[in-house]
Amino acid sequence: MGRATRELIGGIYFGEGPRWRDGRLWFSDFYAHAVKSVSLAGDLRTEVEIDDRPSGLGWMPDGSMLIVSMTKRQLLRRRPGGQIAVHAELGHIAGFHCNDMVVDSIGGAYVGNFGFDLDAEIGVRGVESVLAEHPTARLAYVAPDGAASVAAEDMHFPNGSVITPDGRTLIVGETLAGALTAFDIGAGGALSNRRLWASCLPVVPDGICLDVEGAIWVANPIAPQCVRIAQGGEVLEVIDTGQPCYACMLGGDDGKTLFMLTAASSDHEAAAKAQTGKIVVADVDSPRAGRP
């Protein structure tokens, strides 16, 4: 018998970048060009609208919200007063659309990107061919002052990321490698000691989140699943999400509510046409840990 789930909300386009803050789940709805939030009671509100698809979200120590602007390859900063400005230009680092992000305790941000036009390549060659051979991407680090640099090279579609509670380890989901990859975090956000944290195959990681037992929940974009994985790759639990799962986050008052963001398809044309996106929740045993 699988763990019980319930639909919190439906009718969104494509949810990504979920973050629990101030009693609400904040997330990006790509094709609404908006950052939205929802409480556990299901009341949905629009928090910010931008003139692009938003993706990864996070907050700086002063309360500024950082928002990834996907197709413009920028990082936006929304100050507590509501003013929005470009925080960093990432076009010289990102090979294609920017995607997920994690923000560290001082306000620095690790931002992933596709590396290439994924939908176009899948359309031409098919999924298996793209998995086997594809251009790699560079992971960006944006310092608190907005200076952008390359944090890691040769990443296979760097996507969901977490920072461990001690602030010393970054774990990145490499979607097209079917792997979670760890780095040591050094001064100025520098990364070193790249290593395999877990192979996830046949699951591929999109969004991820970390719990206090050191396991990682992985949203599986190629199946209706959210999967809990231990370091080394042991599958600890699988939750049926009803449709493909693209992001997940632990939240709620006790950190034990697992939010799973799903949609019928990630293809940009299909996803923009129909509001098939949902947020499904489950009560789990181990609460959230680290910086999501």
C-alpha positions in Angstrom: 0.0 0.0 0.0 1.6 3.3 -1.1 1.7 6.4 1.0 -1.5 8.5 0.8 -1.5 11.7 -1.3 -4.0 14.5 -1.9 -4.2 17.2 -4.5 -3.6 20.6 -3.0 -4.3 22.6 -6.1 -4.7 22.0 -9.8 -5.1 24.4 -12.8 -1.5 25.7 -13.0 0.5 25.5 -16.1 3.9 24.0 -15.0 5.2 24.4 -11.5 8.9 24.5 -10.6 11.3 25.8 -8.0 9.1 25.2 -4.9 10.3 26.7 -1.6 8.5 26.7 1.8 8.6 30.2 3.4 6.4 32.1 5.8 3.7 29.4 6.0 3.3 29.0 2.3 4.8 27.1 -0.6 6.2 29.5 -3.2 6.7 28.2 -6.7 7.2 29.4 -10.3 4.4 28.8 -12.8 6.3 28.9 -16.1 3.7 29.8 -18.6 1.8 32.1 -16.4 5.1 34.1 -16.1 4.4 34.3 -12.4 5.7 33.3 -9.0 2.8 32.1 -6.9 2.3 30.8 -3.4 -0.2 28.5 -1.8 -1.0 27.5 1.8 -1.8 24.1 3.1 -5.5 25.2 3.0 -5.1 25.5 -0.8 -5.5 29.3 -1.2 -3.5 30.3 -4.2 -2.1 33.8 -4.9 0.1 35.4 -7.4 3.2 37.0 -5.7 5.2 38.3 -8.7 4.8 38.6 -12.4 7.8 38.9 -14.8 8.1 39.1 -18.6 9.7 35.7 -18.9 9.3 32.2 -17.6 10.5 32.1 -14.0 12.2 29.0 -12.6 14.5 28.6 -9.6 13.6 30.6 -6.5 15.4 31.6 -3.3 16.0 34.3 -0.7 18.9 36.4 0.4 19.5 37.2 4.1 17.9 40.7 3.7 14.7 39.1 2.5 15.3 39.8 -1.2 13.9 37.1 -3.4 16.0 35.8 -6.3 14.2 34.6 -9.4 15.7 32.8 -12.3 14.5 34.3 -15.6 14.8 31.3 -17.9 15.0 32.4 -21.5 16.6 35.7 -20.8 19.3 33.8 -18.8 19.2 36.3 -16.0 18.9 36.2 -12.2 16.4 38.8 -10.9 16.4 40.3 -7.4 13.1 41.4 -5.9 13.9 43.6 -2.9 11.7 43.5 0.2 10.0 46.7 -1.0 8.9 45.1 -4.2 11.4 46.6 -6.6 12.7 44.1 -9.2 16.0 44.5 -11.1 18.5 42.3 -12.9 20.9 40.8 -10.3 23.2 38.9 -12.7 23.5 38.3 -16.4 24.1 34.6 -17.1 24.1 34.4 -20.9 27.9 34.1 -21.1 27.8 31.0 -18.9 24.5 29.3 -19.7 24.3 27.4 -23.0 20.5 27.5 -23.1 17.7 28.3 -20.8 18.5 28.7 -17.1 16.6 26.5 -14.7 16.8 25.5 -11.0 18.8 27.2 -8.3 19.8 27.0 -4.7 20.7 30.0 -2.5 23.4 29.7 0.2 23.3 31.3 3.7 25.1 34.5 2.6 22.9 35.0 -0.5 25.1 33.4 -3.2 23.3 31.3 -5.8 24.1 28.2 -7.8 22.1 28.3 -11.0 21.8 25.5 -13.5 21.0 25.6 -17.2 19.9 23.2 -20.0 23.2 23.5 -21.9 21.3 23.0 -25.2 17.8 23.0 -26.7 16.5 19.8 -25.1 13.0 19.8 -26.7 14.4 20.3 -30.2 17.0 17.6 -29.8 14.5 15.1 -28.4 12.2 15.9 -31.3 15.0 15.1 -33.8 16.8 12.2 -32.1 14.5 10.8 -29.4 15.0 10.6 -25.7 17.4 7.6 -25.6 19.8 9.2 -28.1 19.8 12.5 -26.2 20.5 10.6 -22.9 23.4 8.8 -24.5 25.0 11.9 -26.2 24.4 15.6 -25.5 26.3 18.8 -24.9 27.2 19.5 -21.3 26.5 22.6 -19.3 28.3 24.9 -16.9 26.9 25.5 -13.4 27.0 29.2 -12.5 27.7 30.7 -9.1 26.3 34.2 -8.5 28.0 36.0 -5.5 25.8 38.1 -3.2 27.0 41.2 -5.1 25.8 39.8 -8.4 29.1 38.8 -9.8 28.7 35.6 -11.9 31.3 32.9 -12.4 31.5 29.3 -13.6 31.3 27.0 -10.6 31.5 23.6 -12.4 32.0 22.5 -16.0 30.8 19.4 -17.9 27.5 19.0 -16.1 24.8 16.8 -17.6 21.8 19.2 -17.4 22.3 20.5 -13.9 18.9 20.8 -12.3 17.6 20.6 -8.7 20.1 21.3 -6.0 20.5 21.3 -2.2 23.1 22.5 0.3 23.6 20.4 3.4 22.8 21.8 6.9 26.5 22.5 7.6 26.8 24.5 4.4 29.8 22.5 3.3 28.3 20.3 0.5 26.3 21.0 -2.6 24.4 18.2 -4.2 23.1 18.7 -7.8 20.7 16.6 -9.8 22.3 15.9 -13.2 19.1 15.0 -15.1 20.7 13.6 -18.2 23.2 11.5 -16.2 20.6 10.0 -14.0 22.7 11.0 -11.0 23.1 13.1 -7.9 26.5 14.7 -7.8 28.2 16.2 -4.7 30.8 18.9 -4.4 32.7 20.4 -1.4 31.9 24.2 -1.0 34.8 26.4 -0.4 35.5 30.1 0.0 33.6 32.4 -2.3 31.3 29.5 -3.4 34.1 27.6 -5.1 33.4 23.9 -5.7 35.8 21.0 -5.5 36.0 17.2 -4.9 33.3 16.4 -7.4 31.9 12.9 -6.7 28.9 10.7 -7.3 26.5 10.9 -4.4 24.0 8.4 -5.9 23.1 6.9 -9.2 19.4 7.3 -9.6 18.8 5.3 -12.8 16.2 4.4 -14.1 14.9 7.4 -12.3 16.3 10.8 -13.5 16.4 13.7 -11.1 14.6 17.0 -11.8 13.8 18.9 -8.6 15.2 17.5 -5.3 15.0 18.1 -1.5 16.9 16.8 1.5 15.6 15.4 4.8 17.2 15.2 8.2 18.1 11.6 7.8 20.3 12.6 4.9 18.1 11.1 2.2 17.0 13.0 -0.9 13.6 13.1 -2.5 13.8 13.1 -6.3 11.1 14.3 -8.7 11.1 11.9 -11.7 10.1 13.8 -14.8 9.9 10.6 -16.9 7.4 8.8 -14.6 4.6 9.6 -12.2 6.9 9.3 -9.2 8.7 11.1 -6.4 11.4 8.8 -5.1 13.4 8.9 -1.8 17.0 7.9 -2.3 19.8 7.3 0.1 23.4 8.2 -0.5 24.8 5.4 -2.6 21.6 5.0 -4.5 19.3 2.7 -2.4 15.6 3.5 -3.1 13.9 4.0 0.2 10.4 4.9 -1.0 8.4 5.6 -4.1 5.3 7.8 -4.1 2.8 7.7 -7.1 2.2 11.3 -8.2 -0.4 10.5 -10.9 1.5 12.3 -13.6 5.2 13.1 -14.2 6.8 14.9 -11.3 9.1 17.8 -12.0 9.8 19.3 -8.5 9.4 18.5 -4.8 9.9 20.3 -1.5 9.5 19.5 2.2 7.6 22.1 4.2 4.7 22.6 6.5 4.9 23.7 10.1 6.9 20.5 11.0 8.8 20.2 7.7 7.1 16.8 7.1 4.7 17.8 4.3 6.1 16.7 0.9 4.9 18.9 -1.9 5.2 17.3 -5.4 4.7 19.5 -8.5 3.3 17.6 -11.5 2.1 18.2 -15.1 1.1 16.1 -18.1 4.1 17.1 -20.1 7.3 19.2 -19.9 7.3 19.9 -23.7 7.1 23.7 -23.9 4.4 23.8 -26.5 2.2 21.2 -24.8 2.7 22.7 -21.3 1.9 26.2 -22.4 -1.4 25.2 -24.0 -3.1 23.5 -21.1 -3.2 24.1 -17.4 -2.5 20.4 -16.4 -0.2 21.3 -13.6 -1.0 20.2 -10.0 0.6 20.2 -6.6 0.1 16.9 -4.7 1.0 16.5 -1.1 1.9 13.7 1.3 2.7 13.5 5.0 6.2 11.9 5.4 8.2 10.7 8.4 11.5 12.7 8.1 11.4 16.5 8.0 13.3 18.9 5.8 17.0 19.7 6.2 19.5 22.0 4.7 19.0 24.8 2.2 16.6 23.8 -0.6 
